[in-house]
Amino acid sequence: MMPFLYFPDDKTAYLPAAITLIIFMAMAAVTMYLFYKKSKKDEQAFNAKYEKNLHEAKESVESK
């Protein structure tokens, strides 16, 4: 009967897979960091516009 899983006796066969995994995990971490940084910048821009619009709306209500 054929074994279901193949585990090579020469463990150097795992090196390319481990290196590839490390590279992709590092790229994923950098991408998540960039998304987080962009999200914070977008949040600050939105809050600034929201506060400006809220202030203008309050002024227009008070002037009536």
MOPAC internal coordinates of N, CA, C and O (Angstrom, degrees):
PM7 1SCF
backbone

  N    0.0000 0     0.00 0     0.00 0    0    0    0
  C    1.4430 1     0.00 0     0.00 0    1    0    0
  C    1.5338 1   108.66 1     0.00 0    2    1    0
  O    1.2310 1   121.10 1   -41.11 1    3    2    1
  N    1.3341 1   115.50 1   138.89 1    3    2    1
  C    1.4709 1   121.83 1  -179.91 1    5    3    2
  C    1.5215 1   110.39 1   -75.71 1    6    5    3
  O    1.2310 1   120.34 1   -43.31 1    7    6    5
  N    1.2993 1   116.95 1   136.69 1    7    6    5
  C    1.4751 1   117.71 1   174.53 1    9    7    6
  C    1.5321 1   109.96 1   -68.45 1   10    9    7
  O    1.2310 1   120.80 1   -36.67 1   11   10    9
  N    1.3148 1   116.08 1   143.33 1   11   10    9
  C    1.4651 1   121.02 1  -176.73 1   13   11   10
  C    1.5265 1   111.16 1   -72.92 1   14   13   11
  O    1.2310 1   120.45 1   135.78 1   15   14   13
  N    1.3178 1   116.74 1   -44.22 1   15   14   13
  C    1.4558 1   121.17 1   179.93 1   17   15   14
  C    1.5177 1   109.86 1  -105.76 1   18   17   15
  O    1.2310 1   121.07 1   -35.27 1   19   18   17
  N    1.3169 1   115.57 1   144.73 1   19   18   17
  C    1.4578 1   120.94 1   179.48 1   21   19   18
  C    1.5205 1   108.77 1  -108.62 1   22   21   19
  O    1.2310 1   120.64 1   -62.01 1   23   22   21
  N    1.3151 1   116.38 1   117.99 1   23   22   21
  C    1.4521 1   122.09 1   174.92 1   25   23   22
  C    1.5242 1   107.11 1  -117.31 1   26   25   23
  O    1.2310 1   120.26 1   -70.50 1   27   26   25
  N    1.3267 1   117.10 1   109.50 1   27   26   25
  C    1.4699 1   118.62 1  -176.08 1   29   27   26
  C    1.5272 1   111.72 1   -68.41 1   30   29   27
  O    1.2310 1   121.65 1   -33.20 1   31   30   29
  N    1.3164 1   114.45 1   146.80 1   31   30   29
  C    1.4640 1   119.98 1   177.16 1   33   31   30
  C    1.5268 1   110.39 1   -70.76 1   34   33   31
  O    1.2310 1   120.74 1   146.29 1   35   34   33
  N    1.3269 1   116.18 1   -33.71 1   35   34   33
  C    1.4631 1   121.15 1   177.88 1   37   35   34
  C    1.5279 1   108.04 1   -86.60 1   38   37   35
  O    1.2310 1   120.66 1   -74.13 1   39   38   37
  N    1.3159 1   116.35 1   105.87 1   39   38   37
  C    1.4716 1   121.35 1  -173.97 1   41   39   38
  C    1.5261 1   112.89 1   -72.21 1   42   41   39
  O    1.2310 1   119.56 1   171.85 1   43   42   41
  N    1.3449 1   118.45 1    -8.15 1   43   42   41
  C    1.4630 1   119.82 1   177.04 1   45   43   42
  C    1.5263 1   111.26 1   -68.06 1   46   45   43
  O    1.2310 1   119.82 1   165.60 1   47   46   45
  N    1.3068 1   117.95 1   -14.40 1   47   46   45
  C    1.4656 1   121.05 1   176.54 1   49   47   46
  C    1.5210 1   111.15 1   -67.93 1   50   49   47
  O    1.2310 1   120.28 1   162.06 1   51   50   49
  N    1.3218 1   117.07 1   -17.94 1   51   50   49
  C    1.4640 1   120.90 1   178.81 1   53   51   50
  C    1.5294 1   112.27 1   -81.58 1   54   53   51
  O    1.2310 1   119.59 1   161.11 1   55   54   53
  N    1.3261 1   118.39 1   -18.89 1   55   54   53
  C    1.4610 1   121.38 1  -175.06 1   57   55   54
  C    1.5324 1   113.83 1   -59.72 1   58   57   55
  O    1.2310 1   118.40 1   131.31 1   59   58   57
  N    1.3283 1   120.65 1   -48.69 1   59   58   57
  C    1.4683 1   118.74 1   179.53 1   61   59   58
  C    1.5296 1   112.50 1   -60.82 1   62   61   59
  O    1.2310 1   120.45 1   141.67 1   63   62   61
  N    1.3057 1   116.74 1   -38.33 1   63   62   61
  C    1.4627 1   119.91 1   178.64 1   65   63   62
  C    1.5227 1   110.79 1   -66.76 1   66   65   63
  O    1.2310 1   120.04 1   139.08 1   67   66   65
  N    1.3133 1   117.53 1   -40.92 1   67   66   65
  C    1.4667 1   120.88 1   179.64 1   69   67   66
  C    1.5230 1   111.01 1   -66.91 1   70   69   67
  O    1.2310 1   120.40 1   138.03 1   71   70   69
  N    1.3188 1   116.83 1   -41.97 1   71   70   69
  C    1.4691 1   120.47 1   178.64 1   73   71   70
  C    1.5243 1   110.40 1   -63.89 1   74   73   71
  O    1.2310 1   120.28 1   135.97 1   75   74   73
  N    1.3193 1   117.06 1   -44.03 1   75   74   73
  C    1.4637 1   120.95 1   178.26 1   77   75   74
  C    1.5211 1   110.90 1   -62.35 1   78   77   75
  O    1.2310 1   120.22 1   138.05 1   79   78   77
  N    1.3050 1   117.18 1   -41.95 1   79   78   77
  C    1.4629 1   121.10 1   178.59 1   81   79   78
  C    1.5258 1   110.88 1   -61.60 1   82   81   79
  O    1.2310 1   120.42 1   135.53 1   83   82   81
  N    1.3184 1   116.80 1   -44.47 1   83   82   81
  C    1.4647 1   120.66 1  -179.95 1   85   83   82
  C    1.5264 1   110.59 1   -63.24 1   86   85   83
  O    1.2310 1   120.31 1   137.22 1   87   86   85
  N    1.3299 1   117.01 1   -42.78 1   87   86   85
  C    1.4701 1   120.56 1   179.58 1   89   87   86
  C    1.5222 1   110.61 1   -62.26 1   90   89   87
  O    1.2310 1   119.95 1   132.43 1   91   90   89
  N    1.3248 1   117.70 1   -47.57 1   91   90   89
  C    1.4619 1   120.61 1  -178.36 1   93   91   90
  C    1.5195 1   112.12 1   -67.58 1   94   93   91
  O    1.2310 1   119.88 1   144.41 1   95   94   93
  N    1.3235 1   117.84 1   -35.59 1   95   94   93
  C    1.4650 1   119.94 1   177.34 1   97   95   94
  C    1.5269 1   110.36 1   -67.24 1   98   97   95
  O    1.2310 1   120.10 1   141.02 1   99   98   97
  N    1.3196 1   117.42 1   -38.98 1   99   98   97
  C    1.4677 1   120.64 1   177.72 1  101   99   98
  C    1.5248 1   110.51 1   -65.09 1  102  101   99
  O    1.2310 1   120.65 1   137.41 1  103  102  101
  N    1.3332 1   116.37 1   -42.59 1  103  102  101
  C    1.4709 1   119.25 1   178.21 1  105  103  102
  C    1.5236 1   111.14 1   -64.93 1  106  105  103
  O    1.2310 1   120.03 1   142.62 1  107  106  105
  N    1.3162 1   117.55 1   -37.38 1  107  106  105
  C    1.4637 1   120.81 1   177.97 1  109  107  106
  C    1.5236 1   110.66 1   -65.70 1  110  109  107
  O    1.2310 1   120.19 1   140.04 1  111  110  109
  N    1.3244 1   117.24 1   -39.96 1  111  110  109
  C    1.4671 1   120.79 1   178.76 1  113  111  110
  C    1.5238 1   110.65 1   -64.93 1  114  113  111
  O    1.2310 1   120.00 1   137.46 1  115  114  113
  N    1.3204 1   117.61 1   -42.54 1  115  114  113
  C    1.4681 1   121.24 1   178.37 1  117  115  114
  C    1.5219 1   110.23 1   -64.08 1  118  117  115
  O    1.2310 1   120.25 1   138.10 1  119  118  117
  N    1.3210 1   117.12 1   -41.90 1  119  118  117
  C    1.4640 1   120.92 1   178.95 1  121  119  118
  C    1.5201 1   111.15 1   -63.20 1  122  121  119
  O    1.2310 1   120.08 1   136.51 1  123  122  121
  N    1.3114 1   117.46 1   -43.49 1  123  122  121
  C    1.4673 1   120.01 1   178.20 1  125  123  122
  C    1.5229 1   110.87 1   -63.81 1  126  125  123
  O    1.2310 1   119.96 1   141.58 1  127  126  125
  N    1.3264 1   117.69 1   -38.42 1  127  126  125
  C    1.4654 1   121.18 1   177.27 1  129  127  126
  C    1.5273 1   110.51 1   -62.22 1  130  129  127
  O    1.2310 1   120.38 1   136.65 1  131  130  129
  N    1.3364 1   116.87 1   -43.35 1  131  130  129
  C    1.4653 1   120.14 1   179.29 1  133  131  130
  C    1.5276 1   111.37 1   -65.87 1  134  133  131
  O    1.2310 1   119.97 1   140.09 1  135  134  133
  N    1.3363 1   117.65 1   -39.91 1  135  134  133
  C    1.4663 1   120.55 1   176.21 1  137  135  134
  C    1.5206 1   110.54 1   -61.58 1  138  137  135
  O    1.2310 1   120.31 1   137.95 1  139  138  137
  N    1.3295 1   117.01 1   -42.05 1  139  138  137
  C    1.4634 1   121.89 1  -179.48 1  141  139  138
  C    1.5278 1   110.26 1   -63.54 1  142  141  139
  O    1.2310 1   120.88 1   135.26 1  143  142  141
  N    1.3289 1   115.92 1   -44.74 1  143  142  141
  C    1.4562 1   121.25 1  -179.78 1  145  143  142
  C    1.5321 1   110.84 1   -63.02 1  146  145  143
  O    1.2310 1   119.98 1   135.53 1  147  146  145
  N    1.3252 1   117.64 1   -44.47 1  147  146  145
  C    1.4690 1   122.16 1   179.07 1  149  147  146
  C    1.5156 1   110.37 1   -65.43 1  150  149  147
  O    1.2310 1   120.05 1   140.81 1  151  150  149
  N    1.3124 1   117.51 1   -39.19 1  151  150  149
  C    1.4607 1   121.63 1   179.80 1  153  151  150
  C    1.5215 1   110.81 1   -63.21 1  154  153  151
  O    1.2310 1   120.11 1   137.67 1  155  154  153
  N    1.3256 1   117.40 1   -42.33 1  155  154  153
  C    1.4674 1   120.82 1   178.30 1  157  155  154
  C    1.5270 1   110.68 1   -63.08 1  158  157  155
  O    1.2310 1   120.55 1   138.63 1  159  158  157
  N    1.3353 1   116.56 1   -41.37 1  159  158  157
  C    1.4587 1   120.41 1   179.36 1  161  159  158
  C    1.5311 1   110.27 1   -64.49 1  162  161  159
  O    1.2310 1   120.13 1   136.90 1  163  162  161
  N    1.3321 1   117.36 1   -43.10 1  163  162  161
  C    1.4667 1   121.37 1   178.12 1  165  163  162
  C    1.5232 1   111.34 1   -64.29 1  166  165  163
  O    1.2310 1   120.27 1   141.83 1  167  166  165
  N    1.3234 1   117.09 1   -38.17 1  167  166  165
  C    1.4634 1   120.81 1   179.23 1  169  167  166
  C    1.5239 1   110.66 1   -64.28 1  170  169  167
  O    1.2310 1   120.24 1   137.37 1  171  170  169
  N    1.3145 1   117.14 1   -42.63 1  171  170  169
  C    1.4619 1   120.33 1   179.28 1  173  171  170
  C    1.5277 1   111.04 1   -65.21 1  174  173  171
  O    1.2310 1   120.17 1   139.71 1  175  174  173
  N    1.3260 1   117.28 1   -40.29 1  175  174  173
  C    1.4632 1   120.50 1   178.36 1  177  175  174
  C    1.5258 1   110.39 1   -65.01 1  178  177  175
  O    1.2310 1   120.29 1   137.85 1  179  178  177
  N    1.3251 1   117.06 1   -42.15 1  179  178  177
  C    1.4616 1   120.72 1   178.69 1  181  179  178
  C    1.5216 1   110.82 1   -63.04 1  182  181  179
  O    1.2310 1   120.26 1   134.45 1  183  182  181
  N    1.3277 1   117.10 1   -45.55 1  183  182  181
  C    1.4667 1   120.48 1  -179.53 1  185  183  182
  C    1.5202 1   111.45 1   -62.46 1  186  185  183
  O    1.2310 1   120.04 1   142.26 1  187  186  185
  N    1.3296 1   117.54 1   -37.74 1  187  186  185
  C    1.4635 1   120.59 1   178.24 1  189  187  186
  C    1.5280 1   110.27 1   -64.27 1  190  189  187
  O    1.2310 1   120.17 1   134.96 1  191  190  189
  N    1.3340 1   117.28 1   -45.04 1  191  190  189
  C    1.4698 1   120.65 1   178.73 1  193  191  190
  C    1.5243 1   110.90 1   -65.64 1  194  193  191
  O    1.2310 1   120.70 1   140.49 1  195  194  193
  N    1.3277 1   116.27 1   -39.51 1  195  194  193
  C    1.4640 1   120.74 1  -179.26 1  197  195  194
  C    1.5242 1   110.43 1   -64.03 1  198  197  195
  O    1.2310 1   120.61 1   133.96 1  199  198  197
  N    1.3192 1   116.44 1   -46.04 1  199  198  197
  C    1.4676 1   120.20 1   179.49 1  201  199  198
  C    1.5284 1   110.72 1   -63.35 1  202  201  199
  O    1.2310 1   120.13 1   139.95 1  203  202  201
  N    1.3238 1   117.35 1   -40.05 1  203  202  201
  C    1.4655 1   121.36 1   178.60 1  205  203  202
  C    1.5233 1   110.15 1   -62.84 1  206  205  203
  O    1.2310 1   120.16 1   132.13 1  207  206  205
  N    1.3317 1   117.30 1   -47.87 1  207  206  205
  C    1.4682 1   121.02 1   179.88 1  209  207  206
  C    1.5206 1   111.24 1   -64.97 1  210  209  207
  O    1.2310 1   119.94 1   141.57 1  211  210  209
  N    1.3158 1   117.73 1   -38.43 1  211  210  209
  C    1.4589 1   121.60 1   179.07 1  213  211  210
  C    1.5251 1   110.18 1   -64.83 1  214  213  211
  O    1.2310 1   120.71 1   137.63 1  215  214  213
  N    1.3302 1   116.24 1   -42.37 1  215  214  213
  C    1.4648 1   120.90 1   179.14 1  217  215  214
  C    1.5335 1   110.25 1   -64.13 1  218  217  215
  O    1.2310 1   120.21 1   137.40 1  219  218  217
  N    1.3401 1   117.19 1   -42.60 1  219  218  217
  C    1.4672 1   120.73 1   178.79 1  221  219  218
  C    1.5207 1   111.03 1   -64.99 1  222  221  219
  O    1.2310 1   120.10 1   140.88 1  223  222  221
  N    1.3176 1   117.41 1   -39.12 1  223  222  221
  C    1.4632 1   120.77 1   179.88 1  225  223  222
  C    1.5226 1   110.53 1   -66.29 1  226  225  223
  O    1.2310 1   120.04 1   139.24 1  227  226  225
  N    1.3263 1   117.52 1   -40.76 1  227  226  225
  C    1.4650 1   120.76 1   178.32 1  229  227  226
  C    1.5258 1   110.70 1   -64.15 1  230  229  227
  O    1.2310 1   120.40 1   139.53 1  231  230  229
  N    1.3337 1   116.85 1   -40.47 1  231  230  229
  C    1.4635 1   120.34 1   178.89 1  233  231  230
  C    1.5221 1   111.49 1   -64.50 1  234  233  231
  O    1.2310 1   120.35 1   139.56 1  235  234  233
  N    1.3276 1   116.94 1   -40.44 1  235  234  233
  C    1.4652 1   119.41 1  -178.87 1  237  235  234
  C    1.5257 1   111.05 1   -69.70 1  238  237  235
  O    1.2310 1   119.77 1   146.50 1  239  238  237
  N    1.3312 1   118.05 1   -33.50 1  239  238  237
  C    1.4635 1   121.21 1   177.83 1  241  239  238
  C    1.5266 1   109.64 1   -70.96 1  242  241  239
  O    1.2310 1   120.13 1   139.37 1  243  242  241
  N    1.3220 1   117.35 1   -40.63 1  243  242  241
  C    1.4598 1   121.30 1  -178.97 1  245  243  242
  C    1.5224 1   112.09 1   -69.49 1  246  245  243
  O    1.2310 1   120.10 1   149.43 1  247  246  245
  N    1.3278 1   117.42 1   -30.57 1  247  246  245
  C    1.4625 1   119.69 1  -178.09 1  249  247  246
  C    1.5252 1   112.51 1   -77.55 1  250  249  247
  O    1.2310 1   119.77 1   164.62 1  251  250  249
  N    1.3076 1   118.05 1   -15.38 1  251  250  249
  C    1.4747 1   120.99 1  -179.54 1  253  251  250
  C    1.4785 1   112.57 1   -83.46 1  254  253  251
  O    1.2310 1   120.10 1   180.00 1  255  254  253

